[in-house]
Structure formats: structure tokens, C-alpha cells
Amino acid sequence: MLSFLRGPVLGVITIGLMVLNVVVIAIPLLSVALLKVLPIPPLRRWLSGVLTKIAELWVDINAVIFRLTQDFEWSIEGTDGLDYGSHYLVMSNHRSWVDVVVLQNVFRRKIPFLKFFIKKELFWVPFLGQAWWALDMPFMQRHSREYLKAHPEAKGQDLEATRIACEKFRDIPTSVMNFVEGTRFTKEKHAAQSSPFDNLLKPRAGGVSFVVSAMDGMLDTLLDVTLAYQPDPLNFWQFCCGRMKKISVRVRHRELPAWAAGDYQADPAFRARFQDWLNDLWTSKDADYAALVIQARA
């Protein structure tokens, strides 16, 4: 409806509506979150469900904002057969800050609300950290290799602490999101890495292994997501200004190998096997990305 404006005017309107949405949703979200400090497990579980519904409403309103302000074509493959009551590991390539809102829209109310593993220190970010905690985002505690060399007695403590934090997900449907490349794709980063993939950065196997090991036995399915945009590259401001023409999404349902939970840091054989598995998956994703780009330009 407003997409005819385009340019900076449309960008300001889009971002203004999104900020207003955050402010309006944050009030009930943080208000309910205050009650989670009460040490009553049944109450905290019920409140977690309420908070998730509030967060899903935030995503719903964002979807309405994009329909009002943007005019681009969607091409989505592979979202049939998803289950809101299952546990998923969602892995995606990372092209732009647009990726997060795209993924939220693609999986909206089809799978459990997307959650990210977050560094423990980020809990203290004002408002955001507490909102992430309220939404049961798993805060992970990880020691650097240097720390472990100086304190070998701490080996395995970070994984065990994160596994304990994830125990609440055993009986609660959960979707854990991971951008495996660790950073947004640029030609400069691609060249600096000497990436063996034509369209992707190298996948960071350690982070994925950490997630799988911490949630050992909880995850039902891997959703392997490939994102492609036309035009590309496109930053979030350009997206809000109405420059996006087409968003292509391909979702592949994959089984996590039975051996995929292991000690990535201490077991060289497991580490090599996990890296080979992830690199094979990334080779397939590289081909998927190339095919989506060709489709988008047709």
C-alpha cells in the first residue's frame, strides 16, 4: 500500500513502524518477564508460554508492516510438513541483516519461535538481555582455548553448563537458529578466507557441534535453509526503502546423524568427521544458492 513511496521516505516509515512495534510489545513482555524470577517451576513454564505468544505477536505485526510498506516477490520451497510441536535445529547462510526478519516470516507459526544461542555476558545488555532471558534464549558459557590451556580442570564445564541451561527445552518444542558462517557474506570476506565455495563463506563447525552436543537427544530435525535475494547485496536500510525485488528461500529437511553429539575440542577424530559432514552439507547449499540466483534472475 505504501510501497509506491520508495526511497528514504519509505525507509523512515518502515523503521518507524518497526520501532513502535518493539516499544509496544516490550511493555507487556518485560512486565510478564518480571514474574519469572519467582522460583515456582509450573508458573515459570506457563509464563514462558505467554512470553512466546507475545513474541510471536511481535513477528505477526512485523509481517503486517512489511505487507503495508514493501512490494517484493516471495519464492519459498520446503516448508510443507513442518510441526509446531517439534524440536528443530535451523541452519542458514547469512547474506544480510534482513535474514532474521525473513526467517521469522518464513517459519512464522509453522515451527516453534526461533531462538538463538547467546553469549552469557550479553544477559547484561539493558532490556534486550532480559528479554532474551524471558524468551528462554539459551545463554551459553564458553571458555577460550587459551583459558582451557591455563585451566585444564575447566575442560567440559562450558558444555555441561549450557546443556543444563537447555534442559528446559526437553519438554518444550524449540527451534534453535544458527548462522553457521558466523558473519554476513561479502566478497572481501570470501576472498580473505579463500573459501572453497563459490557463494558461501566457510562454515564454522565448532559452534554447530556445540549446539548439537548441548541439546543431545532433543533435536528432531535439521532445517537446512538457503537464502538468496534480488538484488544482492542489500542491507537492511535498503530493504526498508523498498529496493527488494525478490526473496528466495529453499528449506531442506535433514536428519541429524546419530553420532553428531561429541567432544569437538578434545576428540580429533570426531572433529574431523563433523567438519567433513558439515562441508558436504555446505557443498549442497552452495549449489542450492546458485540455482536460486538463476531462478530469481529469470
C-alpha positions in Angstrom: 0.0 0.0 0.0 2.8 2.4 0.8 5.4 0.8 -1.4 4.8 3.4 -4.1 6.8 5.9 -1.9 10.1 4.1 -2.1 13.4 5.7 -1.1 14.3 7.3 2.2 10.7 8.3 3.0 9.5 4.7 2.9 12.6 3.6 4.8 11.8 6.1 7.6 8.2 5.0 7.7 9.1 1.3 7.8 11.7 1.6 10.5 9.4 3.9 12.5 6.7 1.3 12.5 9.1 -1.4 13.5 10.4 0.7 16.4 6.9 1.4 17.5 6.1 -2.3 17.4 9.2 -3.1 19.6 8.2 -0.4 22.1 4.6 -1.5 22.3 5.5 -5.2 22.6 8.3 -4.6 25.1 5.9 -3.3 27.7 3.9 -6.5 28.3 6.9 -8.7 27.5 9.1 -7.2 30.2 6.2 -6.9 32.6 5.4 -10.6 32.4 9.1 -11.4 32.5 9.4 -9.9 36.0 7.2 -12.7 37.3 9.7 -15.3 36.1 12.0 -14.5 38.9 9.6 -16.3 41.2 11.0 -19.8 42.0 7.8 -21.7 41.1 8.6 -24.1 38.2 4.9 -24.6 37.0 4.4 -20.8 37.0 7.6 -20.2 35.1 6.7 -22.8 32.5 3.3 -21.2 32.0 4.8 -17.7 31.8 7.3 -18.9 29.2 4.4 -19.9 27.0 2.8 -16.5 27.5 6.0 -14.7 26.6 6.4 -16.8 23.5 2.9 -15.8 22.4 3.8 -12.1 22.9 7.0 -12.6 20.8 5.0 -14.3 18.1 2.6 -11.4 18.1 5.6 -9.1 17.5 6.6 -11.2 14.5 3.0 -11.1 13.2 2.9 -7.3 13.4 6.2 -7.0 11.6 4.8 -9.2 8.8 1.8 -6.8 8.5 4.2 -3.8 8.4 6.2 -5.4 5.6 3.0 -6.1 3.6 2.0 -2.5 4.0 5.3 -1.0 3.1 7.1 -3.5 0.8 6.4 -4.9 -2.6 8.6 -7.9 -3.4 8.0 -11.4 -4.6 8.4 -14.4 -2.4 9.7 -17.8 -3.6 9.6 -20.4 -0.7 10.3 -24.1 -1.1 10.3 -26.9 1.5 8.1 -25.6 4.3 5.5 -28.3 4.0 5.3 -30.9 6.7 6.6 -28.7 9.5 5.4 -29.3 13.0 4.8 -26.5 15.6 5.3 -29.2 18.3 8.7 -30.4 17.3 12.3 -29.6 18.0 14.4 -28.1 15.2 17.9 -27.0 14.5 17.7 -24.3 11.8 20.9 -23.6 9.9 21.1 -20.8 7.2 23.6 -19.0 5.1 24.0 -15.3 6.2 23.6 -12.7 3.5 22.2 -9.6 5.3 20.7 -8.3 8.5 17.4 -8.9 6.5 17.9 -12.6 7.1 16.5 -12.6 10.7 13.2 -11.0 9.7 12.9 -13.1 6.6 13.4 -16.3 8.6 10.9 -15.2 11.2 8.3 -14.6 8.4 9.1 -17.9 6.6 8.7 -20.0 9.7 6.0 -17.9 11.5 3.7 -20.2 13.5 4.9 -23.2 11.4 7.7 -24.2 13.9 8.4 -23.0 17.4 9.6 -19.4 17.8 13.2 -19.2 16.7 15.8 -19.0 19.4 19.5 -18.2 19.3 22.4 -19.3 21.4 23.6 -16.1 23.1 26.9 -15.4 24.9 26.3 -15.4 28.7 27.8 -11.9 29.0 25.0 -10.4 26.8 22.4 -11.0 29.5 23.5 -7.6 30.9 22.6 -5.7 27.8 19.8 -3.4 29.0 16.3 -4.5 28.1 17.5 -6.9 25.3 19.4 -9.2 27.6 16.5 -9.5 29.9 14.0 -10.0 27.0 16.2 -12.8 25.6 16.3 -14.4 29.1 12.5 -14.1 29.4 12.1 -15.8 26.0 14.3 -18.7 27.2 17.1 -18.0 24.7 19.9 -20.3 25.8 22.8 -18.3 27.2 26.0 -20.3 26.6 29.1 -20.3 28.7 32.2 -20.9 26.6 35.9 -20.9 27.6 38.6 -19.9 25.1 41.3 -22.3 24.1 43.8 -20.1 25.9 41.7 -20.3 29.1 41.4 -24.1 28.9 45.2 -24.4 28.4 45.7 -22.4 31.6 42.9 -24.1 33.5 42.6 -27.7 32.2 40.3 -28.5 35.1 37.6 -26.3 33.4 37.5 -28.5 30.2 33.9 -29.6 29.6 32.4 -27.2 32.1 31.1 -24.8 29.4 29.3 -27.6 27.5 27.9 -29.0 30.7 26.6 -25.6 31.9 25.0 -25.0 28.5 23.5 -28.5 28.5 21.9 -27.8 31.9 20.5 -24.5 30.6 18.9 -26.4 27.6 17.2 -29.0 29.8 14.1 -26.8 29.9 13.7 -27.5 26.2 13.3 -31.3 26.6 9.6 -31.0 27.2 9.1 -27.6 25.3 9.0 -27.5 21.5 12.0 -25.4 20.4 13.7 -24.1 17.3 17.4 -23.2 17.6 18.8 -20.9 14.9 22.4 -20.9 13.8 24.1 -18.7 11.2 26.9 -21.2 10.6 29.2 -18.8 8.6 29.4 -16.7 11.7 29.2 -13.4 9.8 27.5 -11.9 6.8 28.8 -12.7 3.4 30.9 -10.2 1.5 33.2 -10.6 -1.5 36.1 -9.3 0.7 35.5 -11.9 3.4 35.1 -14.6 0.8 38.4 -13.7 -0.7 40.2 -13.4 2.6 39.0 -16.9 3.6 40.0 -18.4 0.3 36.6 -20.1 0.7 36.3 -23.3 -1.4 32.6 -22.4 -2.0 31.6 -20.2 -4.9 28.8 -18.4 -3.0 29.3 -19.1 0.7 31.8 -18.4 3.5 33.4 -21.4 5.3 31.0 -23.0 7.8 32.2 -22.8 11.4 31.8 -26.4 12.6 32.7 -25.8 16.3 29.6 -23.6 17.0 27.2 -26.1 15.4 28.8 -29.0 17.2 28.5 -27.2 20.5 24.7 -26.6 19.9 24.1 -30.2 18.9 26.1 -31.6 21.8 24.4 -29.3 24.3 21.0 -30.4 23.1 21.9 -34.0 22.6 18.7 -36.1 22.1 16.4 -33.1 22.0 16.6 -32.1 18.3 14.3 -33.9 15.9 15.2 -32.5 12.5 17.8 -30.2 10.9 16.2 -27.5 8.7 18.9 -26.5 6.2 17.9 -23.1 4.8 19.3 -21.3 1.8 18.5 -17.6 1.3 19.0 -15.6 -1.9 17.9 -12.0 -2.7 17.4 -10.0 -5.8 19.2 -7.6 -5.8 22.1 -8.7 -3.7 23.9 -7.4 -1.7 21.2 -5.5 0.1 21.4 -4.0 3.6 18.5 -3.5 6.0 18.1 0.2 5.2 17.9 -0.5 1.5 15.4 -3.2 2.2 13.2 -0.8 4.2 13.5 1.7 1.4 11.7 -0.7 -1.0 14.6 -1.9 -3.1 14.0 -5.6 -2.6 12.5 -7.3 -5.7 12.5 -11.0 -4.8 13.3 -13.2 -1.8 14.1 -16.8 -2.5 14.1 -19.4 0.3 14.8 -23.1 0.0 14.4 -25.4 3.0 15.7 -28.9 3.1 14.7 -31.3 5.9 17.7 -33.4 7.0 18.3 -35.9 9.7 21.0 -35.2 12.2 23.5 -38.1 12.3 23.3 -40.3 15.4 27.0 -39.7 16.0 26.7 -35.8 15.8 26.9 -35.2 19.5 30.5 -35.4 20.7 33.5 -33.6 22.2 34.6 -31.3 19.3 37.5 -29.8 21.2 39.1 -32.9 22.7 38.3 -35.6 20.1 40.3 -35.1 16.9 38.6 -38.0 15.1 35.1 -36.7 15.9 36.2 -33.1 15.0 37.4 -34.2 11.5 34.2 -36.3 10.9 31.9 -33.4 11.9 33.8 -31.0 9.7 33.6 -33.3 6.7 29.8 -33.8 7.3 29.2 -30.0 7.5 31.4 -29.3 4.5 29.4 -31.8 2.4 26.2 -30.1 3.5 27.7 -26.7 2.6 28.7 -28.0 -0.9 25.0 -28.9 -1.4 23.9 -25.5 -0.1 26.4 -23.7 -2.5 24.6 -25.4 -5.4 21.2 -24.5 -4.0 22.2 -20.9 -3.7 23.4 -20.8 -7.3 20.1 -22.3 -8.5 18.1 -19.8 -6.5 20.0 -16.9 -8.0 19.4 -18.2 -11.5 15.6 -18.6 -10.8 15.5 -15.1 -9.3 17.0 -13.5 -12.4 14.8 -15.5 -14.9 
